[in-house]
Amino acid sequence: MIGNSRSIESSQQGIHKDLTKIVTRHLSSEFKKPVAEHTLLAYQKILSFIDKQGKPLIFDSCCGVGESSRQLAENNPDKCVVGVDKSEFRLNKQGREDQPNLLLIRADLNDLYRLMVKDKLVVAEHKIFYPNPWPKSQHIKRRWHGSPVFPQIAALSASLELRSNWLLYLQEFQIALQHLQINSQLNEIEVRIPITPFEEKYVISGQKIYQLRT
């Protein structure tokens, strides 16, 4: 069954017609949603972890079961890795941290991004692997580049990497970055060792994998 992953289907043809309007509005306004208490507590744990580690930070957003975070920690012993997901169930599905330079934690990224950017937290690398594509056209604002925290996502790190099996998602994200005068490279990549369970399914199913990097 792992090799039968379906390609993303969407009635949206091409770049969303409202993308520029949405991004421009978010760049000129402040997102004032109150920060959730559990995210404030998680942020304090993250700050404590980073301080104790004393290493450059790799931030793994939407890490799911944490497989990508574990690989990043193992492959980068000279850095500390923080993997964040909104689901405690997913984070607990494959166990907790098994590397000393790894922290997996539940938080609302819509809140966490704002806290980190406000405090000018230094993030060496930011990863977003296979974000929920929200392929329906009416859900454009649920995609990260259509969300109110997109400016904070773009500001979090000079080194941002996204992967997706839906090229249009990354094309839209690249255009959104251009509104902030941020250059990026978008390419199809060959995956030898999958970084997430989703990536493994897509590769075995013969789907193309795309990468966007700033």
LINVENNOR-V114802 format. One record per residue. N is the residue number from 1. RES is the residue in one letter. PSI is psi in whole degrees, 0 to 359 (999 if undefined). NEAR is the number of other C-alpha atoms within 8 Angstrom. Layout:
n:N res:RES psi:PSI near:NEAR
n:N res:RES psi:PSI near:NEAR
//
This chain:
n:1 res:M psi:334 near:4
n:2 res:I psi:338 near:7
n:3 res:G psi:10 near:9
n:4 res:N psi:28 near:8
n:5 res:S psi:130 near:9
n:6 res:R psi:146 near:5
n:7 res:S psi:155 near:6
n:8 res:I psi:132 near:7
n:9 res:E psi:137 near:5
n:10 res:S psi:143 near:8
n:11 res:S psi:349 near:7
n:12 res:Q psi:124 near:9
n:13 res:Q psi:111 near:6
n:14 res:G psi:182 near:5
n:15 res:I psi:138 near:9
n:16 res:H psi:136 near:10
n:17 res:K psi:337 near:5
n:18 res:D psi:6 near:6
n:19 res:L psi:308 near:12
n:20 res:T psi:318 near:8
n:21 res:K psi:317 near:7
n:22 res:I psi:312 near:10
n:23 res:V psi:316 near:13
n:24 res:T psi:319 near:9
n:25 res:R psi:319 near:8
n:26 res:H psi:332 near:14
n:27 res:L psi:339 near:8
n:28 res:S psi:7 near:6
n:29 res:S psi:163 near:6
n:30 res:E psi:133 near:6
n:31 res:F psi:114 near:7
n:32 res:K psi:18 near:4
n:33 res:K psi:132 near:4
n:34 res:P psi:144 near:5
n:35 res:V psi:132 near:7
n:36 res:A psi:144 near:8
n:37 res:E psi:319 near:6
n:38 res:H psi:332 near:7
n:39 res:T psi:324 near:13
n:40 res:L psi:317 near:10
n:41 res:L psi:319 near:8
n:42 res:A psi:321 near:11
n:43 res:Y psi:320 near:10
n:44 res:Q psi:322 near:8
n:45 res:K psi:322 near:8
n:46 res:I psi:314 near:10
n:47 res:L psi:319 near:8
n:48 res:S psi:317 near:8
n:49 res:F psi:313 near:9
n:50 res:I psi:319 near:11
n:51 res:D psi:317 near:7
n:52 res:K psi:325 near:6
n:53 res:Q psi:317 near:8
n:54 res:G psi:32 near:6
n:55 res:K psi:158 near:8
n:56 res:P psi:148 near:10
n:57 res:L psi:131 near:13
n:58 res:I psi:123 near:14
n:59 res:F psi:119 near:12
n:60 res:D psi:99 near:15
n:61 res:S psi:147 near:12
n:62 res:C psi:50 near:11
n:63 res:C psi:353 near:14
n:64 res:G psi:238 near:10
n:65 res:V psi:357 near:9
n:66 res:G psi:8 near:11
n:67 res:E psi:318 near:11
n:68 res:S psi:320 near:10
n:69 res:S psi:319 near:14
n:70 res:R psi:318 near:12
n:71 res:Q psi:318 near:9
n:72 res:L psi:319 near:10
n:73 res:A psi:319 near:14
n:74 res:E psi:321 near:8
n:75 res:N psi:349 near:6
n:76 res:N psi:68 near:8
n:77 res:P psi:343 near:8
n:78 res:D psi:3 near:6
n:79 res:K psi:160 near:11
n:80 res:C psi:147 near:15
n:81 res:V psi:130 near:14
n:82 res:V psi:117 near:14
n:83 res:G psi:130 near:15
n:84 res:V psi:135 near:15
n:85 res:D psi:156 near:16
n:86 res:K psi:348 near:9
n:87 res:S psi:116 near:8
n:88 res:E psi:325 near:9
n:89 res:F psi:313 near:6
n:90 res:R psi:317 near:10
n:91 res:L psi:328 near:16
n:92 res:N psi:352 near:9
n:93 res:K psi:322 near:7
n:94 res:Q psi:24 near:8
n:95 res:G psi:178 near:6
n:96 res:R psi:207 near:7
n:97 res:E psi:134 near:9
n:98 res:D psi:16 near:6
n:99 res:Q psi:143 near:8
n:100 res:P psi:340 near:5
n:101 res:N psi:21 near:10
n:102 res:L psi:136 near:14
n:103 res:L psi:124 near:10
n:104 res:L psi:131 near:12
n:105 res:I psi:148 near:11
n:106 res:R psi:133 near:12
n:107 res:A psi:163 near:12
n:108 res:D psi:112 near:10
n:109 res:L psi:332 near:10
n:110 res:N psi:329 near:7
n:111 res:D psi:318 near:12
n:112 res:L psi:319 near:12
n:113 res:Y psi:316 near:12
n:114 res:R psi:319 near:10
n:115 res:L psi:317 near:9
n:116 res:M psi:317 near:10
n:117 res:V psi:320 near:11
n:118 res:K psi:320 near:7
n:119 res:D psi:0 near:6
n:120 res:K psi:42 near:6
n:121 res:L psi:131 near:8
n:122 res:V psi:120 near:8
n:123 res:V psi:114 near:11
n:124 res:A psi:318 near:10
n:125 res:E psi:140 near:12
n:126 res:H psi:126 near:14
n:127 res:K psi:134 near:11
n:128 res:I psi:98 near:13
n:129 res:F psi:119 near:13
n:130 res:Y psi:60 near:11
n:131 res:P psi:153 near:7
n:132 res:N psi:120 near:5
n:133 res:P psi:339 near:8
n:134 res:W psi:67 near:9
n:135 res:P psi:343 near:11
n:136 res:K psi:136 near:9
n:137 res:S psi:322 near:10
n:138 res:Q psi:352 near:5
n:139 res:H psi:20 near:9
n:140 res:I psi:324 near:12
n:141 res:K psi:350 near:10
n:142 res:R psi:346 near:8
n:143 res:R psi:150 near:11
n:144 res:W psi:323 near:9
n:145 res:H psi:349 near:10
n:146 res:G psi:4 near:12
n:147 res:S psi:160 near:10
n:148 res:P psi:339 near:7
n:149 res:V psi:10 near:12
n:150 res:F psi:319 near:12
n:151 res:P psi:323 near:9
n:152 res:Q psi:323 near:10
n:153 res:I psi:315 near:9
n:154 res:A psi:330 near:10
n:155 res:A psi:348 near:8
n:156 res:L psi:321 near:13
n:157 res:S psi:146 near:12
n:158 res:A psi:342 near:9
n:159 res:S psi:98 near:9
n:160 res:L psi:132 near:13
n:161 res:E psi:128 near:13
n:162 res:L psi:147 near:12
n:163 res:R psi:146 near:12
n:164 res:S psi:156 near:13
n:165 res:N psi:6 near:12
n:166 res:W psi:102 near:10
n:167 res:L psi:321 near:8
n:168 res:L psi:323 near:8
n:169 res:Y psi:313 near:9
n:170 res:L psi:328 near:15
n:171 res:Q psi:317 near:10
n:172 res:E psi:318 near:12
n:173 res:F psi:319 near:10
n:174 res:Q psi:318 near:12
n:175 res:I psi:319 near:8
n:176 res:A psi:320 near:12
n:177 res:L psi:326 near:12
n:178 res:Q psi:332 near:9
n:179 res:H psi:343 near:9
n:180 res:L psi:13 near:6
n:181 res:Q psi:37 near:6
n:182 res:I psi:121 near:8
n:183 res:N psi:150 near:8
n:184 res:S psi:162 near:9
n:185 res:Q psi:135 near:8
n:186 res:L psi:121 near:11
n:187 res:N psi:156 near:7
n:188 res:E psi:139 near:8
n:189 res:I psi:156 near:8
n:190 res:E psi:123 near:5
n:191 res:V psi:121 near:7
n:192 res:R psi:316 near:4
n:193 res:I psi:106 near:4
n:194 res:P psi:139 near:9
n:195 res:I psi:340 near:9
n:196 res:T psi:161 near:9
n:197 res:P psi:324 near:8
n:198 res:F psi:314 near:7
n:199 res:E psi:320 near:11
n:200 res:E psi:315 near:10
n:201 res:K psi:316 near:12
n:202 res:Y psi:319 near:14
n:203 res:V psi:314 near:13
n:204 res:I psi:328 near:10
n:205 res:S psi:356 near:11
n:206 res:G psi:17 near:6
n:207 res:Q psi:152 near:9
n:208 res:K psi:143 near:9
n:209 res:I psi:132 near:15
n:210 res:Y psi:149 near:14
n:211 res:Q psi:134 near:14
n:212 res:L psi:129 near:14
n:213 res:R psi:140 near:10
n:214 res:T psi:999 near:10
//
